[in-house]
Amino acid sequence: MEDPVWFALRNTTYATSRRYLLANSTSITFQHAEATSWLLFCNALSVIGEMIVSHSGMTAIQALTIMAFHAMGLAGLCVEYPMIKYAVQLAHAKGLQRESLASWGLSSADLLTRNWLWWTISVIDKQMSIQSGRPSSILDDDISTPIPTTAPPGSSIDVKVVTLIIRHAQICFRVMDRIMPVKASKQGFDRTYETIRDIQEQLEGLLQDMPSSIDGNTTSSAALSAN
């Protein structure tokens, strides 16, 4: 019998690839591309129970994370929230949110894989929380895993850009967590002003660190301050 984790990974990869390829075709509607992709994704969803109950390894966490990412592009459905919640729970069980100790005997490649996986999960979780208004499954104060400074083995990702994405997700969530809740409306003006200034400084730092190749906004710090 096929391993449910690899079954889910394969079908999610097929579903994502099919949706992408068909969506770029001028002869096929987006609805058709979505419907065809959905059939493959349903195969992956069919083994969720087995993955959560029987498997708690890194591959299972990766599979759930990829499924959550794919589900974010589904129109009118909200299956991405439980997917990332399951991924967070398994990641916590593996201690991915904690900085690895030398006594664990992990190779540099394994450390990079763990750290990148955790921060990928964190970004998706924060993004979903911001979009849906649902609470995040991750408490930032519980995280000691450092943001990686090198790409994972075999990857050609732009580490600086991905790091900026992580920082942006953190800042956006702080806006929702520290300014938008009901409790924020009950704090004094001075406290609210300090919070907004702190977040603004973080945003300005993000803009300053953004490479010119992706900086589509020339807004200056002075303009930000004026707003």
Secondary structure, 3 states (H helix, E strand, C coil): CCCHHHHHHHHHHHHHHHHHHHHCCCCCCHHHHHHHHHHHHHHHHCCHHHHHHHCCCHHHHHHHHHHHHHHCCCCCCCCHHHHHHHHHHHHHHCCCCCCCCHHHCCCHHHHHHHHHHHHHHHHHHHHHHHHHCCCCCCCHHHCCCCCCCCCCCCCCCCHHHHHHHHHHHHHHHHHHHHCCCHHHHHCCHHHHHHHHHHHHHHHHHHHHHCCCCCCCCCCCHHHHHHC
